[in-house]
Amino acid sequence: MKIVIVGGFGVGKTTMVGSVSEIRPLSTEEVMTEASVGIDDASRVRTKSTTTVAFDFGRITVSDSAVLYLFGAPGQERFWFVWDQLFAGSLGAVVLVDTRRLEDSFYAIDRLEHHDMPFVVAVNRFAGGPSLDAVREALDLSPGIPLVDCDARERQSCKHVLITLVEHLTRLYDRTPA
């Protein structure tokens, strides 16, 4: 089962894949260089020194017959063309959100809605921030889209997000007529 993790630049997608994967994740993190100046806006993630240039990959064995394959998408606009390929064959997605930069989430939500891809939104809590109700309103999320808090550094928190997505998918597919 393929799951994609999307969101803005520096929101914690690589961290989430690394926190929850049972294997050492495949990562395409590269050092940010002067070549990205004027192209990537790193002003709001000043401590970030590396960036994903293709995707991150991890996995979680659920049972003998079920494995989750996790793909963390790159967040910068110049790599968004990769997203459509990552969406192919995916059951659903996680939109990881930083409440300090909610506007960075709009593209991810728009793309998932365009692809008719089920998703949940996970608020990566860096420091306080607005309530989940305020985030739902700011992102204009329908009531049927699950919205949860998480800490991308914590395995249990990331597992909770993935369980929420799987439960959401189960509810959606249980309602689908045969």
N, C-alpha and C positions, 0 to 999 in steps of 0.2 A: 504494500500500500504506500503510495507516494504522497508526501505532504510537502508543501512549499511554505517557507517562511519569508515574508516580504515586509517591507517597511522602508522608511527613510534612511538616509546616510547616517551611520553612527548610532543607530537606535538599539543595537545589541543582537542582531541576527546571528552573527558568527559566535558570539558568546552563548546564545541559547542552544545552538546546535552542539557546541562543545560541552555544555553543561549536562545535556540530557543523553547524548549518544553513548552507546555501550562500547563503541570502538573509538579509537583515536580518529577524530574526524579528518576527512580530506579537506584541506583549506587552500584557497587560492589568495590568501592574504599577501599583499605586497607592500613594501614601504612606500609611503606617499612621497613624491618628489616635487621639485619645482615645476615639472611639466603639468601638474594639476592646478597650479595657481591660475586663477581666473576662470577655471572650468568647474572645479568642485568648490563649493562653499564650505570650508572647514571652520569658519569663524565661530560657529556655535558648538563645535566639538573640538576645542583647542588641544586637548590632551591626546587626541587620536593621531597615531603616527603610521598606521597601516590601514589598508582598505581591501575589500574583496573585489577581485577583478573578473571573476567568472561565477563561481558559486561555492558554497560549503556543502559537505555531504556527511551525514551521519546515519546511524541506524539504531533501531530498538527492536529486539525480539519480543513479541507479545506472547506468542505460543509456538509450538512446533510447526504450525501451518500459517502463522501470521507474523509479518515483519513490517515495521514502519521504516520507510526510507525518507530521510529528512534532507531537503534541499534548501539551503539559505541563499536567497537571491542577493545580488549586489544592490546597494542602495542609491548610488549616484545616477543621475539622469542619463549620463553618457553610456551606461550599461543596461538601461531598461530594455533594450532590444532582446536581451537574453531571457527576459521574463516569459515571453510567449512560448519559448522552447521549454522552459522549466514547467510551465503550466500543463503542457501536453502529458496526458496520462495521470494527472494528479487527481486524487479524490477530493482534496480540499486544501485550505491554506490557513495560515496564521498571519494576521497583520499585527506586527509588533509596533507599538506606539510609544513615543516619548512625549509626555504632556507639555514639555517646554517648546515643542515644535510640532504641534498637531497638524499644521498645514502640510507637513512632509508626508502625511498619511493619505492625503486625498488621492494621489495618483494610484497608490496600491489598491485602495478600495474601488476606484473607478475601473481599473483593469480587471479586477476580480468580478465585478458586476458585469462588465462587458463580456467576459468569458463564461458568465453564468456559473461561476465556481463558488461552491459553499465555503464560507470562512467564518472564523471567530476573530475578535480583536482582543489583544492582550496588551495591557498598559504596563510597560516596563517602568516601574517606580524608581526613579533616580533620587528624588527628594520631594516628598509630599505631593503637591499638585491638586488639581481639581478632583471632585468626586467622580465616580463612574457615571452617574446621571449627567453631570456636566459634560463629560467626555462624549457620551452618547449623543447629546444634543449638538455639541460642536461638530461632531463628525457626521451628523444627520443619519445615524444608524437606525434602521427599523428595529422594532421591539424583538423581532425574531432572530436577530444576530446576537449571539452570545458575546458578552463583554466581561473580561476578568482582569484582575490585577495580577502582576507577576514580577518576579525578580529573575532576570535572564541568567544571573550568576548561580542560581540555586536549582539544583537538579529536581527536587520535589516540586518546586514552583512551576518549572517547565513541564514536568509530567502532568501537573494539574491542567495546564493549558492544552496539552495534547489530548488528554482524556476528555476535556470539554469539547474539543473539535470532534473527536470520534463519537461522543454522545450526540452532538448536533447532527453529524452525518447519519447516524443510525435513525434519529427521529425523521430526518428528511427522506431517507430511503424507505422507511416503514410506511410513509404516507404516499409514496409513489405507486400509482396503480400498475398492476402487472400487465 
